[in-house]
């Protein structure tokens, strides 16, 4: 069933608008699916295990910052979820990787203190999250990781996104 919206040009007439169906040729309008989110988590964890990293937490968020998938490996700290999600939330909210956010926070600390307060503590500008994009360059969400160094966290996020056939940015 298609959603119904009021057409502002004709206040008494209802129009139907198709939503959620990407253009098959370009992928434009694509949304992050649960299957893709789970593939990202699986790919990130596989890379982490192969590299011998400490137990990780991985959070995948959609383009609106909502949690799509999460995994915390056995032995990972209880903080892994909050840290991974906060890295990803900041990335998707600001439209850049958390590595870029970390540099911006270093260059403009007052802004990021204010931003963190405005975001009620949900934003963490530290390396370890990347944007998830489709082939057309549209942002579908972000993935963040926590458990290793920032570089290790970022590396497994990139590997997870690539394992799902998407583009890490």
Secondary structure, DSSP 4 states (H G I P E B T S, - for coil): ---EEE-TTSTT-EEE---S---TTT-TT----HHHHHHHHHHHHHHHHHHTPPP-EEEEEETTS-EEEEEE-TT--TTHHHHHHHHHHHHHHHTS-HHHHHHHHHH-HHHHHHHHHHTTT----SS-EEEEE-TT--EEEEEEEESS-HHHHHHHHHHHHHHTT-EE-
